[in-house]
Amino acid sequence: MITVTGATGQLGRLVVTGLLDAGVPAAEVVAVARTPEKAADLAARGVGVRLADYGDPAALQAALQGTDRLLLVSGSEVGQRVVQHGNVLQAASAAGVGLVVYTSAPKADDTTLPLAPEHIATERLIADSGIPAVVLRNNWYLENYDDQIRTAAQTGEVVGSSGSGRIPAATRADFAAGAVAVLTAGTPEPGVLEVGGDQAFTLADLAATVAAESGREVTHRDLTAAEHTEFLLGLGLPQQTAEFVVALDQSIAQGALDTGSTALSTLIGRPTTTLVQYVRTVLGR
């Protein structure tokens, strides 16, 4: 039995449908969700849908019964994730799960990314659990840049403070395919994989790509951290959110995402989605 947590989220749903598309019988797939009603379409395809919240140890223990391989999609509640993930891992251990696959952060053990501490803490919990595991350190989603791509096509400008930091982003579908490949492998090899796009890009590259695909001039305006914060506040973002976005960009500028890894395309057996392909999709080209 393959169980996917967070199964109604954007990544989890893609993994569940990807498992079915890969030929895994629906009766051997379990979708764990906080709101089972949101998984009605999966249930209609024969997938087992079980109710559990990361904060409810008893529900998790019931939901993971019979699980051989588990995809633990990292939680969305920043500040709560270590405890929540610990609940899942305790339930997995009690259920005799044979493999845990976890979606972590790039360079989680050596990075200034503000998201990383909870991920590396979870990786340590996984190691302490003794359950064989594959840690997929997912890089940035190309979807993170949807708004910037559309805005750049309208305003002629890409704004940020990540300098020449390289971003090996891939689509959620690419990352989901990687998880499916691990979950369905004959003998998954435990370990840590840095997974992301084959071709890293900078915000200057993003501006040039939007220019080429939109047919208008698009420039890249690289700001200092202070300037970027003021810019985002001017757009109406709350102070804390603006500072968080700037902290991410500053980490990118320091190389936090630049892993140089092509492990994802190796896993999925095809190249990852390119920036050009993705920009064309966002702009409807």
N, C-alpha and C positions, 0 to 999 in steps of 0.2 A: 504494500500500500504506500502510495506517495501522498504526503499531506503538504499543503501549502497554506501558510498563515497569511493574514492580510489579503485574502483571496479576492476581495472586492475592490482592492486598491488598483491603481493604474498598472503597477508592475505585476502584482500577484495575479490579477485576472489574465494578463497576457501569458503568464507561466501556465496557468491552468488550461487555457485554450491551446497553448503550445504543446502541452503534454498529450492532449486529445489528438491534435493534428499529427503528432509524432507516432500515433498508434497505440498509446497506452489506453487500455480499456477504461471507460468511464467508471466502472465499478471499482477500479483500483486507484481512483483519485479522490482525495478528500479536500474540500475547500473549507477552511476555517475562517469565519467572519464574525464581526461584532453585530452585524445586522444581516441575518440570513436572507431576509426578503430581497436584499440587493443582489443575491446570488441565485435568484429564481431562474434566470436563463441557464445557469450552469446546472442547476438541479434538473431542469428540463432535458438536459443532454445526458442525464444519468449520473452526474457527479454527486458524491455524498457531501452534503453541506452540514457543517456542525457549528454550533454557536459557542464562541469563546472570546473573551477579552483578555489582553495581555495582563491586565490587572487582577484576573480571577483565576488563582491557581487550581481550584477545584474544577472549574469548567475546562481549563486547559488539559488537565489530566484525563478527563472524559473524552475530550476532542481528539487526543493523540493516541488513544487506544488502537492497537493494530497497525500502527505506523512503522514502516520499515525505513523509509527515507523522508526526511523533513526539510522543507525550505522555510527557514525563519527569515521572513522579510522584516527588516529593521523597522521598529515602531516610529510613529510620527510625532510623539509627544516628547520634545526636547526637555531634558532634565529628569525624565521618568524612565528612559529607555533601559538603563542598566538593570534596575529592579524588574522591569517588565520582561526583559529578555531572560533574566535569571529565572523568572517564573516558568517561562517556556522550556528552558533547559532542564529544570527540575522535573517538569512533567514529562519531557522526552526521556529522561533517564529512568523515571518510574515506569514508563511504557515500554522500555526496552528498544527504543529507536536505534537503528543500526548506523545511520548516517545523518548528520546535520549539515545543511548548506546554508550559509549565512551571508547576507548582503551587507558588506562593510563599506568603509570609505577608503579612498586612495591613500597609499602610504600611511596607513593609520598609525603605525608605530614610529613614524619619523616625519611629522608634519606640523605646520602651524595652523592648519584648518580648524576653525572653531568647532566643527562638527566631530572632529576625530576622537576626543577623549572618551566619549560614550561608546564609540565603536571599538577602540582598543581594549576598553574595559570588558566589553562583551566577548571579544576574541579570547581574553584571558579566562573568562568564565567558561567558555567552550573548552579550552584546553584543560581546565581544572575538572570539567565534567567527565572527562575520559571517553566521551563519545567520539568516534571517528568523524572528522569534519572537513569540509571544503569551504574555505572562506573566499568569497568572491568580492574583492575590493572594487566595487563598481565606481568608475570615474563619473564625470559629469554627464548628465543627459543633454542631448541636443535640444530637447524640449525646453530646457532652462532659458534658451535664447529666443523663444517664439516672439515675445513682446519686443525685444530689441530688434529683431529682424523686421517686423512689421513697422515699428517706429522709424527705423533707419530708412526704409523704403519711402516713408512719408516726409521725414524731416531732412534726410540727407546726412545723418550723423549717427555714429555709434559712440556712446559715451561710457567711460569706465575708468578704473584706476589699476588695471592689471598689467599695465605696461606691455612688455614683450613676453609675458608669461604664456606658455604653451598649454593648450587645452585639448586633450585627446578625447573629445566627447563622442558618444554614440547614442543611438536612439533607445528608448525603453524596449522596443521590440528586439533590438540587438542583444541587450542585456538579458531579456527574458529568454531568448534563444540559448544564451550561454547557460543559464540556470537549468533549462530543459535538458541540455546536453549532459550536464553533470548528473542530474537526477535520473537519467535514463541510461547512463553508461553501464557497461557490463560490470566493470570493477572500478569504480571511481577511486582516484588516488588522493588520499587526504593531503591537505596542504593549503597554502595561501596563494591566490592568483590575483595579480593586478590586471584588471580587465577594463578596456576602454577602446576608443576608436583607433583605427590604424594610422590615421593622418591627423596629427595635432595641428591646431591653428591658434593664432592670436586674435585679439579684437581687431587689429588692423586687417588681418586676413578676412575676418567676418565682414568688415566694411567693404572691402574690395569685392567680395563675393556677392553681397547684396547689390552693389553698384552694377556688377556685370549682369545680374539676373533681373534687376529692375529697370535698367536702362537710364539711370540717373546717377549723378555724381553723389558719392557717399564718402564722407571723411571720418577718420577716427580721432576723437578728442580724448587724449589721455590726461587724466587729472591727478592731482595729489590726493592723498587720503582726505585731507580737510576740505578740498574743493569738491570732491565727490560726495562727501557727506552733505555739504550745503546744497549741492545740485539735487540730491535725492529728497532732502527736506523741502526743497522748493517744489518738488513734484507732489508733495503731500504725504510722503512716507513718515511714519512715526520715528522718533529719534532712535529708539532701540533697533528698529528694523533697518534703518539707514546705516547705522553703525555695523550691524551684522553683515549687510551686503558689502560694505566697504572692506570689512575684515576678510571676507571671502576673496575679494579681488586682490587685496594685499598679499594673501597667501598664494594666490595664483601667480602673482608677479614674482614671488620667491621660488617658483618651481614646484609648488605643492602638488600639482596634477600631472606633471611631466614625468611619466613612468618609463616611457620608451618600450612599453610592453605591447606585443601583438597576440597575447594569449586569447583574447576574445575571438578574433577571427579564426584562430586555430581550433577553438572549441566548436564554433558554429559551422566551420567548413566553408566559409565564404568571407569576402571582404566586408567590413562594417560599412554602414551608410556614410557616404562622404558629406562634407559640408555643402558642396554644390548641390548634391541631390536633395539634401534636407531643405536648403534655402528655397529651391524650386518648389518643393512641396508646400512650404509655409506661404509662399507668395502665389500659389496656385498656378505655377507655370507648367 
